[in-house]
Amino acid sequence: MASSNVIGDYKINLTEEEIDRKFNKERTDIHLVSEDFEGYQTLADGDKKALAHLVKGAYHINDVFLRLDHHKNIELRDLLIQHSKDNPLAAKTLRFFNSFNGVEGLDGIRTEPIELFEGVKGADGRAFYPEGLEFVEFKQVLLKLLDKGEKDKVQKILSNRSVVIRDEVDGLKAIDYIDAYSEEFAKAADEFEKAAKVITNKDFAKYLELQAEAFRVADPEIDCKADLIWAELQDTELELTVGREDYNDRFTPKIFEDEELKTRLAEEMITVQSKDDIEIRVGLVNKRGTDLILSFKEHMKDIAKLMPLQDKYSQAIIDSGELKQTMVDVDLVYLSGDYRALRGSITTAQNLPNDDKLAVIRGGGRRNCYHRQVRMSYDKGRQQKIMEQLVDESLHKYFDKEAEHLFVIGHENGHSLGPDDSYKSGLGVYRHTIEENKANIVSISFIDYYRDRGIIDDEMLKKVYVTWAIRHFLQSKPHETKPHRVADLMELNYFTERGAFSWDEQGKLFVDCDKVSKVAREMLEDLVSIQLSKDAEKAKAFIDKYAIWGERYENIVRVYKELGVKNYKELVHPLATRLLHEITSN
């Protein structure tokens, strides 16, 4: 007998058979750190206790993300939990929900999201804004407030850390997310304070105390103080990242497409900030992997001087007396918030804080974190079959996951190079695509710099070029909300147009390694020029020109489908599960 697809007032969109086919047969498991992992076993007792508190704090913050992501996330998650004991369809849908970390998500194949419940769709403004708010009404409210001289209210509405709700007097008003979700933030703060009391690293303890305070008091100044310390934590056993990024807000950037509103806000000197999601990474710092990454750090100032048009803007990385960039390779224990929203992809590394954060604006440093378990999760046999059908045979020997890691190091460093956020923000909804494209191309433009200095050899240089080219293979036409994937498509077309990539009659890729660096530097100059222009239309025109989908890429999709696409992901975190048992059993 089939399970009921109606729970409460909602209808589940998928059948058990569909979920089995999608989520079970097409799923890749990403295994995080287990209890017998050597890096955990060798921790001091105080650090083990601290790790448990960090995981529990991250667990509480996940509810904040769910509330920011969709107005019905919490309600429907709890409904699935309630019915999962006696309804197999509800139980399977709950696993799907936990994978997406929400009621809907892209799967990396289709251009439209998979919606778990009938009629429950994601919005451009997620849950940062009221349900049903249209841009026309939004614009009218802002202009009316400006006409009344309520500049401060408008700035709060356009803060990256506010939740906007309806208001009987003004139409809309903003609440800082710390105040809006004070219960969840307070629970996380309690755990961070407990961790600070037992952790062995005193600088880390100070960071945790400040981060706990930042979760209790709605004040970006406290965030700034915490970020400044976090970005300097180079020699630690544990990793805790509180990420605040604005990739998912597709509503606020529409301001840059409206000349009247954009001009009025500029005249009032109001800063337009897209809304931040929140996420937490908890892990163990891998010393050996970190040493490799740090070997690239000492050259970043020299590479900054090689950036195109660098005489037209100031690069903090050059101007500062000391390079303020810590870097760590992390064995992942637990992910929460947007980090665990596996909607078609999962990040392999990050460079934070972003340009718009106070700590960076005031000259603070950044921290690069690399995710070991993510980059090591791939099927070697399947990868070989993909290359046999899509890559010139002479290049097969150059595919290498370590080479991909070197590219990613360059990508994350690339975010610290070039024009700052005062330029990028002017590109509106296109800023992230251009920035991710730029970071990719910074990496591939200057990897030969490391060859020339003997850090890598000619063989590894070719491996980086070829592996980077192959990682562009897309399993579907990329959705506009996925800037990394749109950037991949743009690069495929740009490098093909200029002869660094070519395709034979069977659709197999060939990479001319002698041309890659030259073409990359040409594209990098184009991208930096666009950022310097602050012109959203110029960014759109460049994206439209190179994000072209065609038969060649449909052939790649066909090959992936024939090999059995595994486009859904599930996190397996045994150590964190044990540490969380006390919470999840209550």
N, C-alpha and C positions, 0 to 999 in steps of 0.2 A: 504494500500500500504506500502510495507516494506521500511524502511529508507535506503538510499544509504550507503553501507559499504566502499565507497571510498571517502576520503577527501583529497584534494590536490593531492599529489603524493603517498599517502599511503592508504593501505587497512586495515580496522579494522578486526582483527582476529575472533571476537565473534559476534554472532547475538544478537538481542534484547532479544530473548527468553533465550539464554544461559546466558546472563548477569542477567536477571531477576531470573533465577534459581540459579545461583551461588551467585551473590552479594546481592540479596534481600532475598531469602529464606534461605540462608546459612550465614547470616550476624549477628554479635553481635555488638550492639552499646555500646560505652564506653562514658558515659556522664561525662564531666568535669564540673567545677564550673559554676553555673548560677549567674545571677545578684542579685537574692534574697538570696544568700548564706550568712549565718551569718558572717562568717569570712571575707567576702568582705564588708558587710554593716558596720562592726565595725572598718574598717580601718580609719586612719586619712585621711583628704582630700589630704594632700601631697602624701601619699602612694597610694591613689587611682589614682592620676594623674601619679605617677611614674609607676604604674602597666600598665597603658595604653601605655606608652612609651616603656616599656619592651616588651609588646606583639607586638607592631609595629616593634621593632628592630628584634625580633625573626622571624617575617613575612618576612623581607627582607633577612635574612640569609637562609631561605628555598631555595631561588634561587641559592645560592652557592652550597648547597647540590645537587640540581637537576643537576647542571653543572658538579659536581664531579662524580655523579652517572652514568650518561649516556650522550653521546654526543648529543643525539636527544631529551632529556627530555623537554627542554624549547621549542624547535620548535614544538614538537607534543602536548604539553600542550596548547600552544597558538593556534594551529590549531583546537584542540577540543573546546576551548572556542569560537573561531570564528564561528564554525559550529553548536554549541550546541543550539542556539536559534531556528533554523529551521530544525534541524536533531535530532530526538529522540535518534538514536543510538549513535551519537556523544555525546549527553548530558549524556547518561548512561555510556558511556565509560569514560567520564571525571570524573564521580564519582568514577569509578573503579581506574582510574589514581590517583586521590587524595587519595584514600585509600592506594594504594601501594606507593604513593609519587614517581611515576616513571612509565616507560613504561612496566615494567614487575616485577614479584615478586612471591615468593613461597607462597603457600596458606596453608601450614601446613599439607596437605594431599598427594599431588603428589610430586614425587621426582624431577620433572622438573618444571621450573617456568611457570606461566601463562603469555603469551606474548600478549599484547594488539594489536600489529600491526604486520602484516605479514612481516617476514624478519628482524624485529628489536629485536635483542637479547642482553642480558647483556654479558659483557666480564669479564674475571678474573681480569683484571686491571681496570674495570669500565671505568671512563673517566679520571683517573689519568694519563693514558698513551695514546699515539696516537691510533686511530682506526687501527686495523689490525696488531699491533705490535706483533711479535712472540718472544718467549723467546730466540731462537737461535740468532736472530738479536740483541736483547737487550744485550745478553752476548758479542757478537762481538764488539758492540759499547763500552761497559764498558772496555773490555780488551784493545781495541785500545787506549782509553783515558788514561788508566794506563800506557801503553807502551810509550805514549807521555809525561808522567809526569804530566798529568792533574788530579791529585788526587782531587783537590777541586771541579772540575766539576762533578766527580763521586759521591762525598759526597753529593752534592746538588741534584743530580738525585735520590739518595737514602735517601733523607730527608723525614720525615713523613709529612711535610707541603708543599711539592712542587708538581706542575703539570708539567708533562714531555711532551714536544712537539718535533716535528721533526725539525732538523736544517741542513741546507745545508752544513755547514762546518764539524761539529762533528757527525752528524747523529741524535743525540738527545741532548736536553738541558732542564734545569729545571728552572721553574719560581715559586717563592713563591706564594701560593694561595692568599695572601693578595694583591699582585700586579696583579695577573691574574684576580681577580674579585673585583677590587678596588671600583667600583661603588656601588655594593651591600653592601660591608663591610662599606663603608662610610655612606650609608643611615642608617645602623644599629647603627653605632657609633654616628650619630646625635641624635638618639632616646635615647641612653644610657646616653649621656651628658645631655639631657633634663631631664631624670629621676633623675640623680644625683643632679640636682638643687632643686628638690622638695621633695625628699625622706626624711623621718624623721631620719633614722639611718645614722649617719655620717660615720661609718666604711663602710657601704654598699655604700654610695656615693663615697667614695675613691676607692672602688673596681670598681664601674661603670666607673669612670673616667679613671682608668687604662685599663679596658677592652675596652673602646672606643678607647684609644690610640693604643692598640694592634690590633684593627681593621683598623687602619690607617697606621701603620708603620710595615713593614715586619721584625720583630725582636723578636725571641723567648724569649729574655730577658724580654720583656714587658709582654708577656704571663706569664712568671714565676712570675713576681711581682704581677700580677692580681691573679694568682692561689694561691699564698701564703696568700693573704688577704682573698680570697673566702673560703679557707679551714678552716679559723678561725672564720667565721661568725656563731656563735651558736645562739645568741638571736636576731633574726630578725623577722619581720612580713612577709616579702616577700622572695621568692626564685627565683634566676636566675642562671641557670647552662649553661655554654658554654662548651659542651662536644666535645672532640676530641679523637676519637677512631678508631682503624684500623681493625675492624672485616671484612670489606667488600673487602679488598684488598687481592685477591687470587693469584696475579701475583708476587709481590716482594718476598714473602716467598719461591718461587721456587728456589731462590738463594741457600738456605740451602740444596737443593737436588742435586746441581751441585758442586761436589767436587773441580773441577778446579777453578771455579769462587769464591766459598766460601773461598778456601785457599788463593787465590790471594788477595782478599779483606781483609782478616785477616792479611796477611803479611804487607799490606799497612796501617793497623790500621784504616780501614774505617768501620764505624758503619752502619749496614743495618737496616733501619727502614721501616716498612710497612706504607702505606699512610693512613693518617687520614681523615675520614669524619668529618663533623661538624654538630652539632645539638644543639638546645636550649630548655630548660625546664623553664617555667614560672609558678609560683604557690604561694600559701599562706602557711606559716608554721603553722601546727596544733600543738598547745602547748601540749595538752593532749597526743596525739600519740607520740610526741617527747619525753616526759618524760618516757614513757614505753621503748622506744629504748635506751635512755641514761642509763637506769638501767642495761643494758647489757655491757655498755662501760667500767665501772670501773674494770671489770674482764678480760679484753683482755690481759693484761700483764701476768697474771697468766696462761691463756690458751696458750699464746705463749711459755711458758716454758714447756708445755706438748706436743708440736709439735714433731713428730718423726724426728730423725737425726738432731735435732736443734743444736747440737754441731759442725756440719759440715758447717754451714753458719751463717751469721750475720743477726739478725732480728732487724730492726730499732725500732720496737715497744718496744723491750726490752732495747736496748741501749740508747734510748733517756730518758732524765730525766722526761719528761712529755709526756703522750700519746697524740699525735697530731692527733686527730680524732674527728671532729664534726659530729653530726648526727641529721637529721631532718625528720619528717613525713610531707609530702607535699600534700596539696589539689591542684590538677592540674588545671591550667587555660588555658594553651596553650602549645602545643608541635610543634616543627618545625625540619626540617632536618631529620636525620636518626631516631630520636625519633618517628616521625610520619609516618615512612615507615612501614606500618602494613603488613608485608610480612610473615604471618603465626603466628606471636606472637607480643607481646608488653611487654617491660620490666616492672617489678614490683619494681625494686630498682637498685641503682648504688653506686659504691664506686670509686670516682675520686679525683684527677688526677691519671692516670695510671703510672706504674713504669717508663716508658720511658720519662716522662715529667721532665723538668728541676727543677720544684718546688719540686718534690719528690726526685730527685737525690741529691738536695742540702739540704735535710733534712726537707723540709716542710711537712705539714700535709695533711690529706685527709678529704673528706666530703662524708658521706653516705646520700643519699636521697631516701626516700621510697614513693611510689606512691599510695595514698589512693584510688583514683577512679578506678585504674586498679585492685587492689586486691579485691575490693568489687563488681566487675562486673562478676557475675556468676549466673547460673540458678540452684537454690536449688532443684527443682523438677527433673530436668534432671540429676543432680549429684546423686540423690538417685536412680534413675533407672539404672545408670551406675554401682553403687555399688551392686545393687541387682543381676546383671548378672556377675560381675567380681570380687567381694570381698566376702570373707567368712563372713557370717552373724554376727558372734560374734564380728567383727571389725567395723561394721557400726556405732556404737555409738561413735567411736573414731575419725571420720572425723570431722574436725573443721577448719574453715578458719583462726581463730585467731592462731591456732597452726601452720598453714602454714606461717603466718606472722612471728612467732618466728623463724621458720626455715630460712626464707629469711634474717632476721636480722643476724643470724649466718653465712649465705652464704656471705653476703656483708662484714662482719667482717673478714671472711676467706680470702678474697683477700688481706688483710693487713698482713697476716701471711704466713710464709714459705719463700722459696728462692725468691730473687728479680729478676728484669727483665734481669739482666746480665746472669742469668741461663735460664730463660724461652724463651728468644729470639732465643736461639740455637735450639729450637725444630721446627722452621720453621712454616709450615702451620698447624702443630699439636699443637702449643703452646696454642691456645685459648681453644681447647677441653680439654687438660690436665689441664689448669688453672681453667676452669669452673667446671670440675670434682673435682678438689682439693677443691675449695671453697664449693661445695655441701658437700663433705665428712668431711671437717673441722667442718661444722655446725652440722652434724649428729653425729660426733665422740664425741663432747663435750657438747651436750645439757644436758647430765646427770650431768655434772658439776654444772649446775644451779639448778637441782633437789637436788643434795647433799648439796647445800647451802641454800635451802629453798626458792629460787626465784620462782621456779615452783614446783608443787606437782607431785606425781606418776601418777595421772590421766592425767595431761597435758603432761608429758613425753611420755606416750603411744599415746596420740593424735598426738604429733609431729611425732613420728615414723610412725604411720599408715597413717597420712595425707601426709607425705613426700613420702611414698611408693606409694600411690594412684596417686599422682601428676606426677608419672613417666609414666602413661598410655599414649601411643603415638597413634596419629590418622593416622600415616603413617610411613613408614620406613624413618628415618631422613636423610635429605640431608647433605652432608659433610660440607656445608657452614653454618650449624646451630650447633655450638659447644655445646650449652646448651642441645639440644635434643639428640645429639650423646652421650653426657655424661650421660643423663638419661638412654639410652639403655645400656650403659656399666655398669651402676650401677645395673640395673635390672638383668643382667646376672651374675655379680660378686656376688651379694648378694644371688642369687638363687643357684649358684655353691657352696656356703659356708653355705647354710642352713638357713640363716636369712629370706629368702623368700621361699615359696613353693607354688605349684599350684595343685589343685585337678583335677579329671578327667573332670570336667565341665569347667576347665580353670579359676577357681576362686583363687584369691591371698590370702595367709595367711602370716602374718608377725609374726615371733617369736621375740617378743620385748626383750627377754632376750639375744638374740644373736646379735642384731643390732649394739650395741656400739663396741663389739669386732671385728666384721667383718669390720666395718667402719674404725677402727684404722689400721687394716691390709691393707686396700685399700689405706688409707692415706699415709702409709709408702711407698707403691709401687709408688704412684704418686710423692711424694717428691723426692724419689730416681731417678725417671725419669727426673724431673726438674734439679736436681743436675748433672745429666750425661751430659746435653747439647747435647744429642744424638737424632736427629730427627728419626733415624731408630728404636731406642728403643721405642720412643713414638708411632711410627706407629705400631710396633709389638703389643704393649699393646692395642691400639685402635682396631686393627684388631682382636685380640683375644676376646675382650669383646663386641664389637659393632656388634654382630651377630643377624641377624633378623631370626625369625622362625615362625612356625605355631601358637605358643602361642600368639604371638603379632599380627598375622593376625586375630586371634579371637577377640582381643581387637578392632582392626580396624573395623571388621564386626559389633560389638555391637555399636560402635559409629555411623556407617553409618545407621544402623537400627533405631537409635534414632534421626537421622537427625543431621548430623555434621554441626556446625556453625563455619566454618573455615575462614571466612572473617570478617574484623572488620572495623568499621567506627567511627571516633572521632566526638563527638558532643560537641561543646564548645560555649555555648550561650553567656557567658560573653565576651569571647574573640571576638566573632563575632560582638558584639555591639561595642567593643573597636576598632575593625578593620574596621568598616563601612566606616570611612572616607577614608581609603586607597582603599578598594575593590570597592567603588562606583566611583572611578576616573579612 
